[in-house]
Amino acid sequence: MVYVVNSMQKHLDNTRVILYTGKGGTGKSVMSCATGLKIVEMGYETLIISSDPAHTLGDALEKSRRDC
């Protein structure tokens, strides 16, 4: 188990987490998509996750869960 944690730590040392929070309708989904797309253009691996049950990210990226 220690080996797995140490192995993961090496990967996580180079990981940045960006969180967008706030009340509804303030542009969190738009900003997260724009940020994610820019980071991908810069050559970084990117994962965008939403906890919102609405499919705002899918609409913004013109993708559904089936397409990924």
Residue pairs with C-beta under 8 A, 6 or more apart in sequence:
18 32
18 35
20 28
20 31
20 32
21 28
22 28
29 50
29 52
29 56
29 57
29 60
30 60
32 48
32 50
32 57
33 48
33 57
33 60
33 61
36 46
36 48
39 46
40 46
48 57
48 61
50 56
50 57
55 64
58 64
58 65
